[in-house]
Amino acid sequence: MDNDLDNTQNSMNGKGLPMLERHRQQLIKDILDQEQFASVRSLTEKLNASEATIRRDILKMSKRGEIQKIRGGAQSINPAPSKKHISSSAFFVDKEKHTETKKRIAQRAADLCKDGDSIIVNGGSSTYMMGEYLRDKQLNMLTNSFVLAAYISENSDIQVTLPGGEVYREQGIILSSYERDNTEYYHSTMMFMGTPGIGQFGVMESDPLLIRSEQRLMKQTEKLVILADSTKLGKRSNFILCPLEDVDILITDSNADAETIRHFEKHDIQVIVVEAADD
């Protein structure tokens, strides 16, 4: 009983929802398949869990024959690294960061949608949270998030379209390496997406494969709406997805710096500010 409580407490961030044990263990396996070896310390940082929790996961998984437990960490039982890897944080980890503030941003984003709209929702933790506030609307939605598609399909009458491609379980998305993935036939009034950072250089992204997919989607929409809590403002990442001139609306929270907001507004971006939660 104490171990279960410790697992729940240690896999939470602030008031975020606990990461399910099976999700965390699947992420451990995915990380090991990609990197072959990972230390306990690196897994605690990537999965936002305590060392005690990670050590228990490693022990349970090694007993089931899913991974190999070694001194200081674990290694994959697969002889070669997995090819399905993109440089992006795990969905189930991101979903637990600044949860209440993200929900308020997601609700405000959903308020922009009207019955009859066709929208594009890019995969991510902030955009996933839009699902709760969209489910009573009559919409057509294209999304590369299979977790959002599953939620919407189970809880609403929204028509959902998924692109073709490969499943990236860790990020909860479907991506294609090819130029044609059926998205070129879809047209939307708005596209909603999160970002690891947005600032003077533009909207940032973490991986070229994500950029190719997102730029294809951006061609199919009239307006681009960025969901970014205040911790993402001014933050840099590895790559630039697009310049600020391509952004129509930015939704952030009240912890955002006023000067930073004015900078975005000078680039003709409509900035919508929601009240930040205590998370």
N, C-alpha and C positions, 0 to 999 in steps of 0.2 A: 504493500500500500504506500509506504513512504517513498519507494523508488518511483512509482507511477506519479506521485505528486511532484517529486523532484524533476522528473522528465518534463512534466507540463510546465513547471515554473521556469526551468532553464531554457526552454525552447520558445520563450515569449520575449517580446521586445516592448517594454512599457505596458500599454493596455492592449497590445496586439493579441490576436487569437493564437492558441498554441499550435505549433506545427505537429501534425500527426506523425506518430513514430514511423509508420510505414513510408510516409513521404520522405522523412529525413533519411531513413535507411536506403531508400531508392536513390536519393541524391548522393549518398556516400558511394554507392555502387557505381553510379554514373561518373562521379569524379575520378574514382579509381580506374575505371575503364578508359577514361580519357588520359589520365596522367600516370597510370600504372602504380604509383605509390603516393601516399599522402600521410603526413604526420598528424597526430592527434591535435596539435596546436593549429595547424592550417585548416583542419576540418572544423574546429570550433569557431574560427574566424569566418569561414565561408558559410556556415550553417547557423551562426548566431546561437550556439548552444554551449553548455558547460563541458569541460573536459570529462567530468564524471559521466555525463550523458553520452558523449561520443564513445568513451571507452566501453560502456555497456552495450551500445549499438554494435561496435566492432566485435565484441565477444559473442553476442547473439548471432550475428551474421556469419562469423567464422565457424560457429558450431553447426550452422545450417549448410555450410559449404559454399556460401555465396562469395566470400572474400577470404584472404589469408591474413591472419593476425601476425604481426611482427613487432619487434621491439620499437616502441615509440610511435606506432601507427599501424597502417594496414596496406596491403597491396592487392592488386587485381589478380584473379585466377586466370584471366584471359592473356594469352601470350603477346598480343599486339594491341596498341592503343586504339580506341574507338575512333572512327573517322568522323562521326557525327558530333562535332564540337564547334561551338561558337563562343566568342568572348563576351559573355553577358551573364549577369548574376541570376541566380535561381529564382524562379517565380515564387515558390512557397516561402523563400526567405524574404524577398522583397515585400511580399504581401503583409508581413508582420511589422514593417517599419512605418511609423507615423500613420497608423491605420485610421484613426478617427479623422485626422486632417485630410487624408486621401479620400475618405468617404465623402466629406463635405465638398471637395473639389469634384469628385465624380458625380455627385448629385447636381451640382451646378452645371456640369457639362451635359448631363442628361436633360436638364431643363431647356437646353437650346434646341432639342429635338421636338419636332411637331409630328402629329399623326400624318402618315402618308409619305414622310421623308425616306429617302434612301441614304444610308450612312455607311461609312467604313470605320471600323474600330480595330486599331492595331493592337497586337498582343502586349500585355504588360500588367503589372499589379494595379496601377491606378485605373486603367481603362477597364480591367476586369470588374472593378467595383461599380462601374456604371450599370452593370446588369441588373442589380437590385432596383434601380430607379428607372430603368427602361421597360421593365417587363409588362407594364400595363399600357404601353403605347403600341400603336399600329404602325410598324416600320418594316422596311427591308434593310437587312444588315449583311455586309460582307466583313468577315473577320478572319484573321489568320490565327486567332487564339482558340484552340480546341477546348480549353477549359471554359471560356466564356460561351462558346457555341453550345456546349453541353448544358450549361446553366440556363441559357436562354431557351433552348429547345425543351427543357423540362418544365420551365416556369412561365412561359408566355406563348403567344401566337405569332411572334415576330418571325418573318421569313428569313432564314439564315443561309448564307452562301459561304462556303469554304473554298480557298484556293487549292490547287494541286501542289504537291510537294512532299517533303519528308517531315516526319514528326521529330521535334526536338523536345523531348520529355522534360528536361530540366527547366526550360524556359516556358513550357506550356504552349508552344506555337508550332505552326506548319510553315516551312520555308521551301522554296524551290530555287535551285541553282540555275534554272533555265529562264529565258526571257518570256516565254509564253507559259502562263500558269492559269489561264482562264479569267484573270482579273481585268484584262483589256476590254472585256465586254460589259463591265459594270461601271455605272456612273452614279456619283453621290453628290449630295449637297454639302456634306461636311465629312471630314476625316478627323478622328480623334486619336491622339497618340501621346504616350509618355516619352520621357527622355532622361538619360543619365546626367544631362546638363544643358543649360541654355544661357548664352551670354553674348558678348560683343562679337564673337566669331560666328555665331549662329546656333543652330540646334545640333547637339552632339549625339554621337552614337558610338557603340563599342566594338562593332564588328562589320567588315565589308559585306558579308552575306546579308546581314540585317539591313544595311543601307540599300543594297540592290532591291530587296523586296519592298522596302518602304518607299523608295523613289518610284517604283512601278505603281504602287497604290496612290501616291500623291498625284500622279498624272490623271487619275480617274475622279478627282474631286474638285469642287468649286472653292471650298474653304478648308484651311488647315487649322485645327484647334489643338494646342499643346497643353497637356495637363502636367504641371510641375510644381510640387510643393517648394517652399522657400529654400530648402536645403539644396535644391538643384540649380538655383539661380546663380549665375556666374561660375558654375562648376564646369571644368573641362573634362573631356574624355579623349579617346584615341583618335576619333575621326569626326569630321563635320558632315552631317546629313544634308543640311541646306542652310542658306543664309537667312537672316532675320526677315528679309523682304518677302520670303515665301510664307511667313506665318501671319495668319489673320487674327487669331484670338489666342491669348495666353490666360490660363486659369491657374492662380496660385493662392497663397494664403497670407494672412495679415502680418506674419513675421518677415515678410519680404522687405528689403531695404527700399526706401522711397526713391532714392536716386536711381537705383537699378530699374525700378518700375518706369520712371521717367525716360530712361534710356530706351526701353522697349517701345514706349508710346511715341518717341521721336521717329521710330521706324514704322509708324502707322499700324502698330499692333494694338488691338483692343485688349486691355488688361482687366480681367475680372478677378477681384480679390474676395476670398471667403474668410470667415473668422477662423483662425487657427485653433485647434483643439489642444488640450493639455496632455499631449502624448509624446 
